Amino acid sequence: MDRDNFDQQDGQGGAEPVQGSGPTLGKPRRVQPSRFASDRQTTEDEELLNNPVKTALQPLSPELGAFTHTEPWRVLRIQGEFVYAINALSQVGAAIAVFGSARFAPGHPMYAQAEAMGKALADAGFAVITGGGPGIMEAANKGAHEAGGTSIGLNIELPFEQFLNRYLDIGVNFRYFFVRKTMFVKFSNGFIIFPGGFGTLDELFEALTLVQTRKIKRFPIILFGSAYWSGLLDWIKGTLLAEGAISPEDLNLLVVTDSIEEACTIMVDCYKTHCWSSWKKSEGAKLDADPPGAPATAIDPSKSDGE
């Protein structure tokens, strides 16, 4: 078959894909026939359907599966994780994510508070989303589940601590932190941060960064337990703000409270009115920051949330 006939039968015509520039989705390659089976070029279908034959007669050859652990295949695994998680969570409506230490067992004061928070959020009409593990996560899920609400857990594979708790209506397991984090942000209308460790701090500062850089809409973030968070807030205000690394407006939707009722009221207000009144309770308001949604002619254009 000559080139012209090949192009016509292919129905596309035009230039061939440039060779040597990486994988290209285009026309099927032409296979050159050969008199010798050992040097002929295989077709794409043959390469797909062919299973390598080992010289030794053995029922299992684990090394043949090594290709599924290489980086290009990892991309497909990541893609599959996104698809699976979005499908699993696609019907989630109003929802609040609750974060906190996995190490606070039943009997810890904050476990009881998190359980009460889960119940209060469910009673207010929210689904409760946690990391799906033990400690504060289990407590919030338990409160929501026993109140008849929707309890969701987004679990991550870790070498210790993490396993799905038994109070979940929907549980999703993740291999990749960044996929899991995307789901927290995509399907939550606010974060409530209980005392916790590095993982909890990670979620807190990531949410603050996404709001500050306008990667997400203004997003209520509540720190529950004023005594626990006071040192961090002192550092944020006394160092970050004092050095000019942030502006007061960056703290507009960061609220500190010890009240479960107040936390739920803020989440309802932010859901219904975009925090029209709740911002007045924020750390930004305490610093006399411009309110969220201030005119675009704000005096200082660097005030991210005040523009």
Beta strands, then each sheet from edge to edge (+ up, - down):
strand 1: 95-99
strand 2: 127-130
strand 3: 151-156
strand 4: 170-174
strand 5: 191-193
strand 6: 221-224
strand 7: 254-257
sheet 1: 4+ 3+ 2+ 1+ 5+ 6+ 7+
end
